[in-house]
Structure formats: structure tokens, C-alpha cells
Amino acid sequence: MRLHASEKQEQQAILELLRLVKARVYVLGTVRPKGDYPGTRQTPGLPDLEAWLPHGNGCHLLKIEVKAVGGRLSDAQRPGG
């Protein structure tokens, strides 16, 4: 029995919550064919998700780096990295 969700499961739960509150969500990254390089081939440090949250007559930008329990940020993902 798995006690912790995978990063993919965590990201899906976050997506569902953001969409529930009517956020416009963008997933940064790619789905790679099995056996291909697992990275996104994007600029290092970009977050996994960007969401525009409605607020009054405007919106707020939220950037989210998803990690499973025990996951670590790369140097490029750290503030000031």
C-alpha cells in the first residue's frame, strides 16, 4: 500500500483544486514517450504549473513547483537560483 502520492498524483490534485476555484491553469512541461529523456527540455527553474486566480476585477499569478514527499528543489528552482 502506497502512503504518499507520486508527483504526478500531487500535480493532478492541485490542478483539480485550482480549476474548482475557477483558476486558469497552465502546465509547463511535456509528456515524453516511454524510454525518452525524462526531463522537460525547458529552461531550468521554470515551475510545473502557472495559474491565474480570479480576484475582484483582476487576477493573481501563482507559480507552483510540484514535488512528491521527499522531493527536492534543484538549484535553479530555489529562490535566487
Distance bins in CASP14 RR format, pairs under 12 A and 6 or more apart:
PFRMAT RR
TARGET T0000
AUTHOR 0000-0000-0000
RMODE 2
METHOD distances of the structure
MODEL  1
2 9 0 0 0 0 1 0 0 0 0 0 0
2 68 0 0 0 0 0 1 0 0 0 0 0
2 69 0 0 0 0 0 1 0 0 0 0 0
3 68 0 0 0 0 0 1 0 0 0 0 0
3 69 0 0 0 0 1 0 0 0 0 0 0
4 10 0 0 0 0 1 0 0 0 0 0 0
4 67 0 0 0 0 0 1 0 0 0 0 0
4 68 1 0 0 1 0 0 0 0 0 0 0
4 69 1 0 1 0 0 0 0 0 0 0 0
4 70 0 0 0 0 1 0 0 0 0 0 0
4 71 0 0 0 0 0 1 0 0 0 0 0
5 11 0 0 0 0 1 0 0 0 0 0 0
5 12 0 0 0 0 1 0 0 0 0 0 0
5 13 1 0 0 1 0 0 0 0 0 0 0
5 14 0 0 0 0 0 1 0 0 0 0 0
5 66 0 0 0 0 0 1 0 0 0 0 0
5 67 0 0 0 0 0 1 0 0 0 0 0
5 68 1 0 0 1 0 0 0 0 0 0 0
5 69 1 0 0 1 0 0 0 0 0 0 0
5 70 0 0 0 0 0 1 0 0 0 0 0
5 71 0 0 0 0 0 1 0 0 0 0 0
6 12 0 0 0 0 1 0 0 0 0 0 0
6 13 0 0 0 0 0 1 0 0 0 0 0
6 66 0 0 0 0 0 1 0 0 0 0 0
6 67 0 0 0 0 0 1 0 0 0 0 0
6 68 1 0 1 0 0 0 0 0 0 0 0
6 69 0 0 0 0 1 0 0 0 0 0 0
6 70 0 0 0 0 0 1 0 0 0 0 0
6 71 0 0 0 0 0 1 0 0 0 0 0
7 13 0 0 0 0 0 1 0 0 0 0 0
7 14 0 0 0 0 0 1 0 0 0 0 0
7 38 0 0 0 0 0 1 0 0 0 0 0
7 48 0 0 0 0 1 0 0 0 0 0 0
7 49 0 0 0 0 0 1 0 0 0 0 0
7 64 0 0 0 0 0 1 0 0 0 0 0
7 65 0 0 0 0 0 1 0 0 0 0 0
7 66 1 0 1 0 0 0 0 0 0 0 0
7 67 1 0 0 1 0 0 0 0 0 0 0
7 68 1 0 1 0 0 0 0 0 0 0 0
7 69 0 0 0 0 1 0 0 0 0 0 0
7 70 0 0 0 0 1 0 0 0 0 0 0
7 71 1 0 0 1 0 0 0 0 0 0 0
7 72 0 0 0 0 0 1 0 0 0 0 0
8 14 0 0 0 0 0 1 0 0 0 0 0
8 15 0 0 0 0 0 1 0 0 0 0 0
8 27 0 0 0 0 0 1 0 0 0 0 0
8 31 0 0 0 0 0 1 0 0 0 0 0
8 38 0 0 0 0 0 1 0 0 0 0 0
8 48 0 0 0 0 0 1 0 0 0 0 0
8 66 0 0 0 0 1 0 0 0 0 0 0
8 67 0 0 0 0 0 1 0 0 0 0 0
8 68 0 0 0 0 1 0 0 0 0 0 0
9 15 0 0 0 0 0 1 0 0 0 0 0
9 16 0 0 0 0 0 1 0 0 0 0 0
9 66 0 0 0 0 1 0 0 0 0 0 0
9 67 0 0 0 0 0 1 0 0 0 0 0
9 68 1 0 0 1 0 0 0 0 0 0 0
9 69 0 0 0 0 0 1 0 0 0 0 0
10 16 0 0 0 0 0 1 0 0 0 0 0
10 17 0 0 0 0 0 1 0 0 0 0 0
10 48 0 0 0 0 1 0 0 0 0 0 0
10 49 0 0 0 0 0 1 0 0 0 0 0
10 64 0 0 0 0 1 0 0 0 0 0 0
10 65 0 0 0 0 0 1 0 0 0 0 0
10 66 1 0 1 0 0 0 0 0 0 0 0
10 67 1 0 0 1 0 0 0 0 0 0 0
10 68 1 0 1 0 0 0 0 0 0 0 0
10 69 0 0 0 0 1 0 0 0 0 0 0
10 70 0 0 0 0 0 1 0 0 0 0 0
10 71 0 0 0 0 0 1 0 0 0 0 0
11 17 0 0 0 0 0 1 0 0 0 0 0
11 18 0 0 0 0 0 1 0 0 0 0 0
11 25 0 0 0 0 0 1 0 0 0 0 0
11 27 1 0 0 1 0 0 0 0 0 0 0
11 28 0 0 0 0 0 1 0 0 0 0 0
11 29 0 0 0 0 0 1 0 0 0 0 0
11 31 0 0 0 0 0 1 0 0 0 0 0
11 47 0 0 0 0 0 1 0 0 0 0 0
11 48 1 0 0 1 0 0 0 0 0 0 0
11 49 1 0 0 1 0 0 0 0 0 0 0
11 51 0 0 0 0 0 1 0 0 0 0 0
11 64 0 0 0 0 1 0 0 0 0 0 0
11 65 0 0 0 0 0 1 0 0 0 0 0
11 66 1 0 1 0 0 0 0 0 0 0 0
11 67 0 0 0 0 1 0 0 0 0 0 0
11 68 0 0 0 0 1 0 0 0 0 0 0
12 18 0 0 0 0 0 1 0 0 0 0 0
12 19 0 0 0 0 0 1 0 0 0 0 0
12 25 0 0 0 0 0 1 0 0 0 0 0
12 27 0 0 0 0 0 1 0 0 0 0 0
12 48 0 0 0 0 0 1 0 0 0 0 0
12 49 0 0 0 0 0 1 0 0 0 0 0
12 66 0 0 0 0 1 0 0 0 0 0 0
13 19 0 0 0 0 0 1 0 0 0 0 0
13 20 0 0 0 0 0 1 0 0 0 0 0
13 49 0 0 0 0 0 1 0 0 0 0 0
13 64 0 0 0 0 0 1 0 0 0 0 0
13 66 0 0 0 0 1 0 0 0 0 0 0
13 68 0 0 0 0 0 1 0 0 0 0 0
14 20 0 0 0 0 0 1 0 0 0 0 0
14 21 0 0 0 0 0 1 0 0 0 0 0
14 23 0 0 0 0 0 1 0 0 0 0 0
14 25 0 0 0 0 1 0 0 0 0 0 0
14 27 0 0 0 0 0 1 0 0 0 0 0
14 47 0 0 0 0 0 1 0 0 0 0 0
14 48 0 0 0 0 1 0 0 0 0 0 0
14 49 1 0 0 1 0 0 0 0 0 0 0
14 50 0 0 0 0 0 1 0 0 0 0 0
14 51 0 0 0 0 1 0 0 0 0 0 0
14 62 0 0 0 0 0 1 0 0 0 0 0
14 63 0 0 0 0 0 1 0 0 0 0 0
14 64 1 0 0 1 0 0 0 0 0 0 0
14 65 0 0 0 0 0 1 0 0 0 0 0
14 66 1 0 0 1 0 0 0 0 0 0 0
14 67 0 0 0 0 0 1 0 0 0 0 0
15 21 0 0 0 0 0 1 0 0 0 0 0
15 23 0 0 0 0 1 0 0 0 0 0 0
15 24 0 0 0 0 0 1 0 0 0 0 0
15 25 1 0 1 0 0 0 0 0 0 0 0
15 26 0 0 0 0 0 1 0 0 0 0 0
15 27 1 0 0 1 0 0 0 0 0 0 0
15 48 0 0 0 0 1 0 0 0 0 0 0
15 49 1 0 0 1 0 0 0 0 0 0 0
15 50 0 0 0 0 0 1 0 0 0 0 0
15 51 0 0 0 0 1 0 0 0 0 0 0
15 64 0 0 0 0 1 0 0 0 0 0 0
15 66 0 0 0 0 1 0 0 0 0 0 0
16 23 0 0 0 0 0 1 0 0 0 0 0
16 25 0 0 0 0 1 0 0 0 0 0 0
16 49 0 0 0 0 0 1 0 0 0 0 0
16 51 0 0 0 0 0 1 0 0 0 0 0
17 23 0 0 0 0 1 0 0 0 0 0 0
17 25 0 0 0 0 1 0 0 0 0 0 0
17 49 0 0 0 0 0 1 0 0 0 0 0
17 51 0 0 0 0 1 0 0 0 0 0 0
17 53 0 0 0 0 0 1 0 0 0 0 0
17 62 0 0 0 0 0 1 0 0 0 0 0
17 64 0 0 0 0 0 1 0 0 0 0 0
18 24 0 0 0 0 1 0 0 0 0 0 0
18 25 1 0 1 0 0 0 0 0 0 0 0
18 26 0 0 0 0 0 1 0 0 0 0 0
18 27 0 0 0 0 0 1 0 0 0 0 0
18 49 1 0 0 1 0 0 0 0 0 0 0
18 50 0 0 0 0 0 1 0 0 0 0 0
18 51 1 0 1 0 0 0 0 0 0 0 0
18 52 0 0 0 0 1 0 0 0 0 0 0
18 53 1 0 0 1 0 0 0 0 0 0 0
18 54 0 0 0 0 0 1 0 0 0 0 0
18 60 0 0 0 0 0 1 0 0 0 0 0
18 62 1 0 0 1 0 0 0 0 0 0 0
18 63 0 0 0 0 0 1 0 0 0 0 0
18 64 0 0 0 0 1 0 0 0 0 0 0
18 66 0 0 0 0 0 1 0 0 0 0 0
19 25 1 0 0 1 0 0 0 0 0 0 0
19 26 0 0 0 0 0 1 0 0 0 0 0
19 27 0 0 0 0 0 1 0 0 0 0 0
19 49 0 0 0 0 0 1 0 0 0 0 0
19 51 0 0 0 0 1 0 0 0 0 0 0
19 52 0 0 0 0 0 1 0 0 0 0 0
19 53 0 0 0 0 0 1 0 0 0 0 0
19 54 0 0 0 0 0 1 0 0 0 0 0
20 51 0 0 0 0 0 1 0 0 0 0 0
20 53 0 0 0 0 0 1 0 0 0 0 0
21 51 0 0 0 0 1 0 0 0 0 0 0
21 52 0 0 0 0 0 1 0 0 0 0 0
21 53 1 0 0 1 0 0 0 0 0 0 0
21 54 1 0 0 1 0 0 0 0 0 0 0
21 55 0 0 0 0 0 1 0 0 0 0 0
21 59 0 0 0 0 0 1 0 0 0 0 0
21 60 0 0 0 0 0 1 0 0 0 0 0
21 62 0 0 0 0 0 1 0 0 0 0 0
22 51 0 0 0 0 0 1 0 0 0 0 0
22 52 0 0 0 0 1 0 0 0 0 0 0
22 53 0 0 0 0 1 0 0 0 0 0 0
22 54 1 0 1 0 0 0 0 0 0 0 0
22 55 0 0 0 0 0 1 0 0 0 0 0
22 56 0 0 0 0 0 1 0 0 0 0 0
22 59 0 0 0 0 1 0 0 0 0 0 0
23 49 0 0 0 0 1 0 0 0 0 0 0
23 50 0 0 0 0 1 0 0 0 0 0 0
23 51 1 0 1 0 0 0 0 0 0 0 0
23 52 1 0 0 1 0 0 0 0 0 0 0
23 53 1 0 1 0 0 0 0 0 0 0 0
23 54 1 0 0 1 0 0 0 0 0 0 0
23 55 0 0 0 0 0 1 0 0 0 0 0
23 59 0 0 0 0 1 0 0 0 0 0 0
23 60 0 0 0 0 1 0 0 0 0 0 0
23 61 0 0 0 0 0 1 0 0 0 0 0
23 62 1 0 0 1 0 0 0 0 0 0 0
23 64 0 0 0 0 0 1 0 0 0 0 0
24 49 0 0 0 0 0 1 0 0 0 0 0
24 50 0 0 0 0 1 0 0 0 0 0 0
24 51 1 0 0 1 0 0 0 0 0 0 0
24 52 1 0 1 0 0 0 0 0 0 0 0
24 53 0 0 0 0 1 0 0 0 0 0 0
24 54 0 0 0 0 1 0 0 0 0 0 0
24 58 0 0 0 0 0 1 0 0 0 0 0
24 59 1 0 0 1 0 0 0 0 0 0 0
24 60 0 0 0 0 0 1 0 0 0 0 0
24 61 0 0 0 0 0 1 0 0 0 0 0
24 62 0 0 0 0 0 1 0 0 0 0 0
25 47 0 0 0 0 0 1 0 0 0 0 0
25 48 0 0 0 0 0 1 0 0 0 0 0
25 49 1 0 0 1 0 0 0 0 0 0 0
25 50 1 0 0 1 0 0 0 0 0 0 0
25 51 1 0 1 0 0 0 0 0 0 0 0
25 52 1 0 0 1 0 0 0 0 0 0 0
25 53 0 0 0 0 1 0 0 0 0 0 0
25 61 0 0 0 0 0 1 0 0 0 0 0
25 62 0 0 0 0 1 0 0 0 0 0 0
25 63 0 0 0 0 0 1 0 0 0 0 0
25 64 0 0 0 0 1 0 0 0 0 0 0
25 66 0 0 0 0 0 1 0 0 0 0 0
26 46 0 0 0 0 0 1 0 0 0 0 0
26 47 0 0 0 0 1 0 0 0 0 0 0
26 48 0 0 0 0 1 0 0 0 0 0 0
26 49 1 0 0 1 0 0 0 0 0 0 0
26 50 1 0 1 0 0 0 0 0 0 0 0
26 51 1 0 0 1 0 0 0 0 0 0 0
26 52 0 0 0 0 1 0 0 0 0 0 0
26 61 0 0 0 0 0 1 0 0 0 0 0
26 62 0 0 0 0 0 1 0 0 0 0 0
26 63 0 0 0 0 1 0 0 0 0 0 0
26 64 0 0 0 0 0 1 0 0 0 0 0
27 40 0 0 0 0 0 1 0 0 0 0 0
27 42 0 0 0 0 0 1 0 0 0 0 0
27 46 0 0 0 0 0 1 0 0 0 0 0
27 47 0 0 0 0 0 1 0 0 0 0 0
27 48 1 0 0 1 0 0 0 0 0 0 0
27 49 1 0 1 0 0 0 0 0 0 0 0
27 50 0 0 0 0 1 0 0 0 0 0 0
27 51 0 0 0 0 1 0 0 0 0 0 0
27 64 0 0 0 0 0 1 0 0 0 0 0
27 66 0 0 0 0 1 0 0 0 0 0 0
28 39 0 0 0 0 0 1 0 0 0 0 0
28 40 1 0 0 1 0 0 0 0 0 0 0
28 41 0 0 0 0 0 1 0 0 0 0 0
28 42 1 0 0 1 0 0 0 0 0 0 0
28 43 0 0 0 0 1 0 0 0 0 0 0
28 44 0 0 0 0 0 1 0 0 0 0 0
28 45 0 0 0 0 1 0 0 0 0 0 0
28 46 1 0 1 0 0 0 0 0 0 0 0
28 47 1 0 0 1 0 0 0 0 0 0 0
28 48 1 0 0 1 0 0 0 0 0 0 0
28 49 1 0 0 1 0 0 0 0 0 0 0
28 50 1 0 0 1 0 0 0 0 0 0 0
28 51 0 0 0 0 0 1 0 0 0 0 0
28 63 0 0 0 0 1 0 0 0 0 0 0
28 64 0 0 0 0 1 0 0 0 0 0 0
28 65 0 0 0 0 1 0 0 0 0 0 0
28 66 0 0 0 0 0 1 0 0 0 0 0
29 38 0 0 0 0 0 1 0 0 0 0 0
29 39 0 0 0 0 1 0 0 0 0 0 0
29 40 1 0 1 0 0 0 0 0 0 0 0
29 41 0 0 0 0 1 0 0 0 0 0 0
29 42 1 0 1 0 0 0 0 0 0 0 0
29 43 0 0 0 0 0 1 0 0 0 0 0
29 45 0 0 0 0 0 1 0 0 0 0 0
29 46 1 0 0 1 0 0 0 0 0 0 0
29 47 0 0 0 0 1 0 0 0 0 0 0
29 48 1 0 0 1 0 0 0 0 0 0 0
29 49 0 0 0 0 1 0 0 0 0 0 0
29 50 0 0 0 0 0 1 0 0 0 0 0
29 65 0 0 0 0 0 1 0 0 0 0 0
29 66 0 0 0 0 0 1 0 0 0 0 0
30 36 0 0 0 0 1 0 0 0 0 0 0
30 37 0 0 0 0 0 1 0 0 0 0 0
30 38 0 0 0 0 0 1 0 0 0 0 0
30 39 1 0 0 1 0 0 0 0 0 0 0
30 40 1 0 1 0 0 0 0 0 0 0 0
30 41 1 0 0 1 0 0 0 0 0 0 0
30 42 1 0 0 1 0 0 0 0 0 0 0
30 46 0 0 0 0 0 1 0 0 0 0 0
30 48 0 0 0 0 0 1 0 0 0 0 0
31 38 0 0 0 0 0 1 0 0 0 0 0
31 39 0 0 0 0 0 1 0 0 0 0 0
31 40 0 0 0 0 1 0 0 0 0 0 0
31 41 0 0 0 0 0 1 0 0 0 0 0
32 38 1 0 0 1 0 0 0 0 0 0 0
32 39 1 0 0 1 0 0 0 0 0 0 0
32 40 0 0 0 0 1 0 0 0 0 0 0
32 41 0 0 0 0 1 0 0 0 0 0 0
32 42 0 0 0 0 0 1 0 0 0 0 0
39 46 0 0 0 0 0 1 0 0 0 0 0
39 48 0 0 0 0 0 1 0 0 0 0 0
39 74 0 0 0 0 0 1 0 0 0 0 0
40 46 1 0 0 1 0 0 0 0 0 0 0
40 47 0 0 0 0 0 1 0 0 0 0 0
40 48 0 0 0 0 1 0 0 0 0 0 0
40 74 0 0 0 0 0 1 0 0 0 0 0
40 76 0 0 0 0 0 1 0 0 0 0 0
42 48 0 0 0 0 0 1 0 0 0 0 0
42 76 0 0 0 0 0 1 0 0 0 0 0
42 77 0 0 0 0 0 1 0 0 0 0 0
43 74 0 0 0 0 0 1 0 0 0 0 0
43 76 0 0 0 0 1 0 0 0 0 0 0
43 77 0 0 0 0 0 1 0 0 0 0 0
44 65 0 0 0 0 0 1 0 0 0 0 0
44 73 0 0 0 0 0 1 0 0 0 0 0
44 74 1 0 0 1 0 0 0 0 0 0 0
44 75 0 0 0 0 1 0 0 0 0 0 0
44 76 1 1 0 0 0 0 0 0 0 0 0
44 77 1 0 0 1 0 0 0 0 0 0 0
44 78 0 0 0 0 0 1 0 0 0 0 0
44 81 0 0 0 0 1 0 0 0 0 0 0
45 63 0 0 0 0 0 1 0 0 0 0 0
45 65 1 0 0 1 0 0 0 0 0 0 0
45 73 0 0 0 0 1 0 0 0 0 0 0
45 74 1 0 0 1 0 0 0 0 0 0 0
45 75 0 0 0 0 1 0 0 0 0 0 0
45 76 1 1 0 0 0 0 0 0 0 0 0
45 77 1 0 1 0 0 0 0 0 0 0 0
45 78 0 0 0 0 1 0 0 0 0 0 0
45 79 0 0 0 0 0 1 0 0 0 0 0
45 80 0 0 0 0 0 1 0 0 0 0 0
45 81 1 0 0 1 0 0 0 0 0 0 0
46 63 0 0 0 0 1 0 0 0 0 0 0
46 64 0 0 0 0 0 1 0 0 0 0 0
46 65 0 0 0 0 1 0 0 0 0 0 0
46 74 0 0 0 0 0 1 0 0 0 0 0
46 76 0 0 0 0 1 0 0 0 0 0 0
46 77 0 0 0 0 1 0 0 0 0 0 0
47 61 0 0 0 0 0 1 0 0 0 0 0
47 62 0 0 0 0 1 0 0 0 0 0 0
47 63 1 0 1 0 0 0 0 0 0 0 0
47 64 1 0 1 0 0 0 0 0 0 0 0
47 65 1 0 1 0 0 0 0 0 0 0 0
47 66 0 0 0 0 1 0 0 0 0 0 0
47 67 0 0 0 0 0 1 0 0 0 0 0
47 73 0 0 0 0 0 1 0 0 0 0 0
47 74 0 0 0 0 0 1 0 0 0 0 0
47 76 0 0 0 0 0 1 0 0 0 0 0
47 77 1 0 0 1 0 0 0 0 0 0 0
47 79 0 0 0 0 0 1 0 0 0 0 0
48 62 0 0 0 0 0 1 0 0 0 0 0
48 63 0 0 0 0 1 0 0 0 0 0 0
48 64 1 0 0 1 0 0 0 0 0 0 0
48 65 1 0 1 0 0 0 0 0 0 0 0
48 66 1 0 1 0 0 0 0 0 0 0 0
48 67 0 0 0 0 1 0 0 0 0 0 0
48 68 0 0 0 0 0 1 0 0 0 0 0
48 73 0 0 0 0 0 1 0 0 0 0 0
48 77 0 0 0 0 1 0 0 0 0 0 0
49 61 0 0 0 0 0 1 0 0 0 0 0
49 62 1 0 0 1 0 0 0 0 0 0 0
49 63 1 0 0 1 0 0 0 0 0 0 0
49 64 1 0 1 0 0 0 0 0 0 0 0
49 65 0 0 0 0 1 0 0 0 0 0 0
49 66 1 0 0 1 0 0 0 0 0 0 0
49 67 0 0 0 0 0 1 0 0 0 0 0
50 59 0 0 0 0 0 1 0 0 0 0 0
50 60 0 0 0 0 0 1 0 0 0 0 0
50 61 1 0 0 1 0 0 0 0 0 0 0
50 62 1 0 0 1 0 0 0 0 0 0 0
50 63 1 0 1 0 0 0 0 0 0 0 0
50 64 1 0 0 1 0 0 0 0 0 0 0
50 65 0 0 0 0 0 1 0 0 0 0 0
50 66 0 0 0 0 0 1 0 0 0 0 0
51 59 0 0 0 0 1 0 0 0 0 0 0
51 60 0 0 0 0 1 0 0 0 0 0 0
51 61 1 0 0 1 0 0 0 0 0 0 0
51 62 1 0 1 0 0 0 0 0 0 0 0
51 63 0 0 0 0 1 0 0 0 0 0 0
51 64 1 0 0 1 0 0 0 0 0 0 0
51 66 0 0 0 0 0 1 0 0 0 0 0
52 58 0 0 0 0 1 0 0 0 0 0 0
52 59 1 0 1 0 0 0 0 0 0 0 0
52 60 1 0 0 1 0 0 0 0 0 0 0
52 61 1 0 1 0 0 0 0 0 0 0 0
52 62 1 0 0 1 0 0 0 0 0 0 0
52 63 0 0 0 0 0 1 0 0 0 0 0
53 59 1 0 1 0 0 0 0 0 0 0 0
53 60 1 0 1 0 0 0 0 0 0 0 0
53 61 1 0 0 1 0 0 0 0 0 0 0
53 62 1 0 1 0 0 0 0 0 0 0 0
53 63 0 0 0 0 0 1 0 0 0 0 0
53 64 0 0 0 0 0 1 0 0 0 0 0
54 60 0 0 0 0 1 0 0 0 0 0 0
54 61 0 0 0 0 0 1 0 0 0 0 0
54 62 0 0 0 0 0 1 0 0 0 0 0
55 61 0 0 0 0 0 1 0 0 0 0 0
55 62 0 0 0 0 0 1 0 0 0 0 0
63 77 0 0 0 0 0 1 0 0 0 0 0
63 79 0 0 0 0 0 1 0 0 0 0 0
64 77 0 0 0 0 0 1 0 0 0 0 0
65 71 0 0 0 0 0 1 0 0 0 0 0
65 72 0 0 0 0 0 1 0 0 0 0 0
65 73 1 0 0 1 0 0 0 0 0 0 0
65 74 0 0 0 0 1 0 0 0 0 0 0
65 76 0 0 0 0 0 1 0 0 0 0 0
65 77 1 0 1 0 0 0 0 0 0 0 0
65 78 0 0 0 0 1 0 0 0 0 0 0
65 79 0 0 0 0 0 1 0 0 0 0 0
66 73 0 0 0 0 0 1 0 0 0 0 0
66 77 0 0 0 0 0 1 0 0 0 0 0
67 73 1 0 0 1 0 0 0 0 0 0 0
67 74 0 0 0 0 0 1 0 0 0 0 0
67 77 0 0 0 0 1 0 0 0 0 0 0
71 77 0 0 0 0 0 1 0 0 0 0 0
72 78 0 0 0 0 1 0 0 0 0 0 0
73 79 0 0 0 0 1 0 0 0 0 0 0
73 80 0 0 0 0 0 1 0 0 0 0 0
73 81 0 0 0 0 1 0 0 0 0 0 0
74 81 0 0 0 0 1 0 0 0 0 0 0
75 81 1 0 1 0 0 0 0 0 0 0 0
END
